[in-house]
Amino acid sequence: MAKYSAPRRRAAAKRRARQSAVRWLGVLLMAGMAVFCLGLLPRFLPTETVPVGRDEPPESAVSVPEAASSSEPEPEPEPEPVVQTLRFSATGDNLIHSPIYNQAARRASGDQKYSFDYCYEQVAPFYAQQDINWINQETLCTDELEPSSYPCFSTPGECARALYRAGIRVFSLANNHTYDKGASGLAATLRFWESMPENVITTGLWRGESDYSRIPLQTVQGVTIAYLSYTEHTNGIPTSASMPANVIYTSQTDVIERQVRAARQQADFVVVGVHWGVEDSHTIVDSQRMLAQQLADWGADVIVGTHPHVLQDAQWLTAEDGRQTFVAYSLGNFLSTQNKPDQLVGAILSLQLQKTTD
């Protein structure tokens, strides 16, 4: 064992004391740094511990929006409206005087007594382009009575058959010549029209008041049209109890209103023929305008005027419910032997009837 002198022992003790002080200072410095760092932790670190091995924060730390459920059905698209359009024509007075049916007799061949096709062959191509063709048949048609001319008309039934072959399907029968042959003439014309094909529509003749609720209807390509027809007068021949059918006069507004309103409920379109106005006059009188507005308000969509034998104006009317109604106050003559200049000018009305179903 080495022995040191007293001075050397005192120097060694001082070295050991300094080393010990350095070790404690290092411990104290490390402890202070730890305390300092612990004081910073709450300011810079999240309060929750992030699990090892996960890249995303816990649900409590970051809110993730839920994805829309893929199980909900997609809304069905709204169906497109269905639009149906019909081409409609209306023709004025078919007034058959004796020169017309006499020539038809001369043109007949074989078993025919009359051939009226020559009268309509020039307009048949036009009718073929329409979906519906309406006409005012001004004279009685029958296979039973002898033909006759002004002032009391009777026309061979072959005339109506020629019109059918030309494309006419709707015949308006209410006019000032409907009663020309009395009860026998009405009975004969009823039998004739019953013999025509099933797709022929007639309007304007009614078998008494009990028949007023029957509305003549025609359905074309899914569109239903109602047809009504009225006359201002019957040349002074009154309705009699012996008649098997009768007209409705324009003065019977209560009956007309009921029919038009009923037709409005049963059909997509309501077409009303009215035999009115002043003969050989282009002037539309107040009674025509008043009744036209009433018909529009009650439910008419198209109003076809006949009787003056000359053309009168046409216009759109606004009904009470906001509908637009078209009225042609007079189409003039179609076929006749009247020979005044204005009587030789007539018109065929052409319209489109458009039905939109939502």
C-alpha positions as CSV (number, residue, x, y, z in Angstrom):
1,M,0.0,0.0,0.0
2,A,1.4,3.3,-1.0
3,K,1.8,5.8,1.6
4,Y,1.3,9.5,0.9
5,S,2.5,12.4,2.7
6,A,0.1,14.8,4.3
7,P,0.2,17.4,1.6
8,R,-0.5,14.7,-1.0
9,R,-3.4,13.3,1.0
10,R,-5.0,16.7,1.2
11,A,-4.7,17.3,-2.6
12,A,-6.3,13.9,-3.4
13,A,-9.2,14.7,-1.1
14,K,-9.8,18.0,-2.9
15,R,-9.9,16.1,-6.3
16,R,-12.4,13.6,-5.0
17,A,-14.6,16.4,-3.7
18,R,-14.5,18.2,-7.0
19,Q,-15.4,15.0,-9.0
20,S,-18.3,14.4,-6.6
21,A,-19.6,17.9,-7.1
22,V,-19.4,17.6,-10.9
23,R,-21.4,14.3,-10.7
24,W,-24.2,15.9,-8.6
25,L,-24.2,19.0,-10.9
26,G,-24.7,16.7,-13.9
27,V,-27.6,14.9,-12.1
28,L,-29.2,18.2,-11.1
29,L,-28.9,19.6,-14.7
30,M,-30.5,16.4,-16.1
31,A,-33.3,16.6,-13.5
32,G,-33.9,20.3,-14.3
33,M,-34.1,19.6,-18.1
34,A,-36.6,16.8,-17.4
35,V,-38.8,19.1,-15.3
36,F,-38.6,21.7,-18.1
37,C,-39.6,19.3,-20.7
38,L,-42.4,17.9,-18.6
39,G,-43.7,21.5,-18.3
40,L,-43.8,21.8,-22.1
41,L,-45.5,18.5,-22.8
42,P,-49.1,19.7,-22.0
43,R,-48.7,22.6,-24.4
44,F,-47.4,20.7,-27.4
45,L,-48.7,17.1,-27.2
46,P,-52.2,15.8,-27.5
47,T,-53.8,14.7,-24.3
48,E,-54.6,11.2,-25.8
49,T,-51.8,8.8,-26.5
50,V,-51.6,7.8,-30.2
51,P,-51.5,4.0,-30.5
52,V,-48.3,2.6,-32.0
53,G,-48.7,1.3,-35.5
54,R,-51.7,3.5,-36.6
55,D,-51.3,6.3,-39.1
56,E,-54.7,8.0,-38.5
57,P,-55.6,9.8,-35.3
58,P,-58.2,8.3,-32.9
59,E,-61.9,9.1,-33.5
60,S,-62.0,11.4,-30.5
61,A,-59.1,13.5,-31.9
62,V,-60.3,13.9,-35.5
63,S,-64.0,13.8,-36.7
64,V,-64.5,11.9,-39.9
65,P,-67.8,12.5,-41.9
66,E,-69.9,9.5,-42.5
67,A,-70.1,8.4,-46.2
68,A,-73.6,8.5,-47.8
69,S,-75.3,5.2,-47.6
70,S,-75.1,3.4,-51.0
71,S,-78.2,1.3,-50.1
72,E,-80.7,4.3,-50.7
73,P,-82.5,3.9,-54.1
74,E,-81.9,6.7,-56.7
75,P,-85.0,8.8,-57.4
76,E,-86.9,7.8,-60.5
77,P,-86.8,10.3,-63.4
78,E,-90.0,12.2,-64.0
79,P,-91.9,10.8,-67.0
80,E,-92.0,12.9,-70.1
81,P,-95.4,14.4,-71.1
82,V,-97.1,12.5,-73.9
83,V,-98.2,14.9,-76.7
84,Q,-100.8,13.7,-79.3
85,T,-101.6,15.9,-82.3
86,L,-104.6,15.5,-84.6
87,R,-105.2,17.3,-87.9
88,F,-108.9,18.5,-88.0
89,S,-110.8,20.0,-91.0
90,A,-114.2,21.6,-91.2
91,T,-116.1,22.3,-94.4
92,G,-119.0,24.6,-95.0
93,D,-122.4,24.2,-96.6
94,N,-122.8,21.1,-98.8
95,L,-126.0,22.5,-100.5
96,I,-127.1,20.2,-103.3
97,H,-129.2,22.0,-105.9
98,S,-130.8,20.1,-108.9
99,P,-128.1,20.8,-111.4
100,I,-125.7,18.9,-109.2
101,Y,-127.7,15.8,-108.7
102,N,-128.9,15.8,-112.3
103,Q,-125.3,15.7,-113.5
104,A,-124.6,13.0,-110.9
105,A,-127.4,11.0,-112.6
106,R,-125.8,11.4,-116.0
107,R,-122.5,10.2,-114.7
108,A,-123.9,7.0,-113.2
109,S,-122.9,3.7,-114.6
110,G,-123.9,0.1,-114.0
111,D,-126.3,-0.3,-111.1
112,Q,-125.7,3.2,-109.9
113,K,-128.5,5.8,-110.1
114,Y,-126.1,8.7,-109.2
115,S,-122.4,9.2,-109.1
116,F,-121.3,12.2,-107.0
117,D,-117.6,11.4,-106.8
118,Y,-116.9,14.1,-109.5
119,C,-118.0,16.7,-106.9
120,Y,-115.3,15.9,-104.4
121,E,-112.4,14.3,-106.3
122,Q,-110.3,17.5,-106.3
123,V,-110.5,17.9,-102.5
124,A,-110.1,14.2,-101.6
125,P,-106.3,14.4,-101.4
126,F,-106.6,17.2,-98.9
127,Y,-109.0,15.2,-96.8
128,A,-106.7,12.2,-96.9
129,Q,-104.0,14.3,-95.1
130,Q,-106.3,15.0,-92.2
131,D,-107.1,12.8,-89.2
132,I,-110.7,14.2,-88.9
133,N,-113.0,15.7,-91.5
134,W,-116.2,17.5,-90.5
135,I,-118.9,19.0,-92.8
136,N,-122.2,20.8,-92.6
137,Q,-124.6,18.6,-94.6
138,E,-127.1,21.2,-95.5
139,T,-129.7,18.9,-97.1
140,L,-131.4,15.7,-96.1
141,C,-129.9,12.6,-97.5
142,T,-132.1,9.6,-98.2
143,D,-132.5,6.6,-100.5
144,E,-136.2,6.7,-100.2
145,L,-137.4,10.1,-101.2
146,E,-137.2,11.7,-104.7
147,P,-134.5,14.3,-105.0
148,S,-135.6,17.9,-104.8
149,S,-134.1,21.4,-104.8
150,Y,-134.8,24.9,-103.4
151,P,-136.8,25.7,-101.4
152,C,-137.3,22.2,-99.8
153,F,-134.3,20.0,-100.4
154,S,-133.9,16.3,-100.6
155,T,-130.6,14.7,-101.7
156,P,-129.8,11.2,-103.0
157,G,-128.0,9.2,-100.3
158,E,-125.2,8.5,-102.8
159,C,-124.0,12.0,-102.2
160,A,-123.2,11.2,-98.6
161,R,-121.5,8.0,-99.7
162,A,-119.3,9.9,-102.1
163,L,-118.4,12.3,-99.2
164,Y,-117.5,9.2,-97.1
165,R,-115.3,7.9,-99.9
166,A,-113.6,11.3,-100.1
167,G,-112.8,11.1,-96.4
168,I,-115.6,12.8,-94.5
169,R,-116.6,11.1,-91.2
170,V,-118.4,13.7,-89.2
171,F,-121.7,15.1,-90.5
172,S,-123.5,18.1,-88.9
173,L,-127.3,17.8,-89.6
174,A,-128.8,20.8,-87.8
175,N,-129.6,23.6,-90.2
176,N,-132.4,25.6,-91.6
177,H,-133.3,22.9,-94.1
178,T,-133.5,20.0,-91.6
179,Y,-137.3,20.1,-91.5
180,D,-137.8,20.6,-95.3
181,K,-139.6,17.2,-95.8
182,G,-141.4,17.1,-92.5
183,A,-141.8,13.9,-90.4
184,S,-141.4,11.5,-93.3
185,G,-138.2,13.2,-94.4
186,L,-136.7,13.0,-90.9
187,A,-137.6,9.3,-90.6
188,A,-136.1,8.6,-94.0
189,T,-132.9,10.4,-93.3
190,L,-132.5,8.7,-89.9
191,R,-132.8,5.3,-91.6
192,F,-130.2,6.4,-94.2
193,W,-127.6,7.5,-91.6
194,E,-128.1,4.3,-89.6
195,S,-127.2,2.3,-92.8
196,M,-123.8,4.1,-93.0
197,P,-120.6,2.6,-91.7
198,E,-120.1,2.5,-87.9
199,N,-117.3,5.1,-88.0
200,V,-119.7,7.8,-89.3
201,I,-120.6,10.4,-86.7
202,T,-123.7,12.5,-87.0
203,T,-124.8,15.3,-84.7
204,G,-127.6,17.8,-84.6
205,L,-130.6,15.5,-84.7
206,W,-132.1,14.3,-81.4
207,R,-134.8,11.8,-80.7
208,G,-136.7,14.0,-78.2
209,E,-135.6,15.4,-74.8
210,S,-134.7,12.0,-73.4
211,D,-131.9,11.9,-76.0
212,Y,-130.3,15.2,-75.0
213,S,-127.9,13.5,-72.6
214,R,-126.4,11.4,-75.4
215,I,-123.2,13.2,-76.6
216,P,-121.8,12.0,-80.0
217,L,-118.2,11.0,-79.4
218,Q,-115.4,10.0,-81.7
219,T,-112.0,8.6,-80.6
220,V,-109.1,9.0,-82.9
221,Q,-105.6,7.8,-81.9
222,G,-106.5,7.8,-78.3
223,V,-108.0,11.4,-78.4
224,T,-111.8,11.7,-77.8
225,I,-113.8,14.5,-79.5
226,A,-117.4,15.4,-78.7
227,Y,-119.6,16.9,-81.5
228,L,-122.7,19.1,-81.0
229,S,-124.7,21.1,-83.5
230,Y,-127.4,23.7,-83.3
231,T,-129.4,25.9,-85.7
232,E,-130.9,29.4,-85.4
233,H,-134.1,28.5,-87.3
234,T,-135.7,26.0,-89.6
235,N,-137.3,28.3,-92.3
236,G,-140.4,28.8,-90.2
237,I,-141.2,25.0,-90.0
238,P,-141.8,24.2,-86.3
239,T,-141.0,21.0,-84.5
240,S,-144.0,18.8,-84.3
241,A,-144.9,15.8,-82.1
242,S,-145.1,13.6,-85.2
243,M,-141.4,14.1,-86.0
244,P,-139.2,11.2,-85.0
245,A,-136.3,13.6,-84.3
246,N,-135.7,17.3,-83.7
247,V,-133.1,20.0,-83.8
248,I,-132.1,22.2,-80.8
249,Y,-132.4,25.9,-81.5
250,T,-129.8,28.4,-80.5
251,S,-132.4,30.1,-78.3
252,Q,-132.5,27.0,-76.1
253,T,-129.4,28.1,-74.2
254,D,-130.3,26.1,-71.1
255,V,-130.2,22.8,-73.1
256,I,-127.1,23.9,-75.0
257,E,-125.3,24.7,-71.8
258,R,-126.1,21.3,-70.2
259,Q,-124.9,19.5,-73.4
260,V,-121.7,21.4,-73.8
261,R,-120.8,21.1,-70.1
262,A,-121.5,17.3,-70.2
263,A,-119.4,17.0,-73.4
264,R,-116.5,18.8,-71.6
265,Q,-116.5,16.1,-69.0
266,Q,-116.6,13.2,-71.5
267,A,-114.1,14.4,-74.2
268,D,-110.7,15.8,-74.7
269,F,-112.0,18.3,-77.2
270,V,-115.5,19.8,-77.8
271,V,-116.4,20.8,-81.4
272,V,-119.7,22.8,-81.8
273,G,-121.3,23.6,-85.1
274,V,-123.7,26.5,-85.2
275,H,-126.0,27.4,-88.1
276,W,-126.5,31.2,-87.5
277,G,-126.0,34.7,-88.9
278,V,-127.4,36.7,-91.8
279,E,-127.4,35.2,-95.3
280,D,-125.1,36.9,-97.8
281,S,-123.6,39.1,-95.2
282,H,-120.0,39.3,-94.0
283,T,-121.0,41.1,-90.9
284,I,-120.9,39.1,-87.6
285,V,-124.0,40.1,-85.6
286,D,-124.1,40.5,-81.8
287,S,-126.1,37.3,-81.3
288,Q,-123.3,35.3,-82.9
289,R,-120.6,36.9,-80.7
290,M,-122.7,36.5,-77.6
291,L,-123.4,32.8,-78.1
292,A,-119.8,32.1,-79.2
293,Q,-118.5,33.5,-75.9
294,Q,-121.1,31.5,-74.0
295,L,-120.1,28.3,-75.8
296,A,-116.5,28.9,-75.0
297,D,-117.3,29.5,-71.3
298,W,-119.3,26.3,-71.1
299,G,-116.5,24.2,-72.6
300,A,-116.3,24.4,-76.4
301,D,-112.8,24.3,-77.9
302,V,-113.8,24.8,-81.6
303,I,-116.9,26.6,-82.9
304,V,-117.7,26.1,-86.6
305,G,-120.2,28.6,-88.0
306,T,-122.3,28.0,-91.2
307,H,-125.4,29.4,-93.0
308,P,-124.5,32.9,-94.4
309,H,-123.2,31.3,-97.7
310,V,-120.3,33.8,-97.6
311,L,-117.2,34.0,-95.5
312,Q,-117.1,35.7,-92.2
313,D,-114.2,36.4,-89.9
314,A,-112.6,34.1,-87.3
315,Q,-111.0,34.8,-83.9
316,W,-109.7,33.3,-80.6
317,L,-111.9,33.7,-77.5
318,T,-110.7,33.4,-73.9
319,A,-113.0,31.2,-71.8
320,E,-113.8,31.8,-68.2
321,D,-111.3,29.1,-67.2
322,G,-108.6,30.6,-69.3
323,R,-108.8,28.1,-72.2
324,Q,-108.5,29.5,-75.8
325,T,-111.4,28.7,-78.1
326,F,-111.3,29.1,-81.8
327,V,-114.4,30.3,-83.6
328,A,-114.9,30.6,-87.4
329,Y,-118.2,32.5,-87.8
330,S,-118.9,31.3,-91.3
331,L,-117.0,29.1,-93.7
332,G,-119.3,30.0,-96.7
333,N,-120.5,27.6,-99.3
334,F,-118.7,24.4,-100.2
335,L,-120.8,23.0,-103.0
336,S,-123.9,24.7,-104.4
337,T,-125.1,26.4,-107.6
338,Q,-125.5,29.8,-106.0
339,N,-123.7,32.2,-108.3
340,K,-123.3,35.6,-106.6
341,P,-119.5,36.4,-106.5
342,D,-119.2,36.2,-102.7
343,Q,-121.2,32.9,-102.7
344,L,-118.6,31.3,-104.9
345,V,-115.8,31.8,-102.3
346,G,-115.7,29.4,-99.4
347,A,-113.1,28.0,-97.0
348,I,-112.1,24.7,-95.4
349,L,-111.0,25.3,-91.8
350,S,-107.8,23.4,-90.8
351,L,-106.7,23.1,-87.2
352,Q,-104.4,21.0,-85.1
353,L,-105.9,19.5,-81.9
354,Q,-103.1,18.9,-79.4
355,K,-103.6,16.8,-76.3
356,T,-100.8,16.8,-73.7
357,T,-100.9,14.1,-71.0
358,D,-98.7,14.6,-67.9
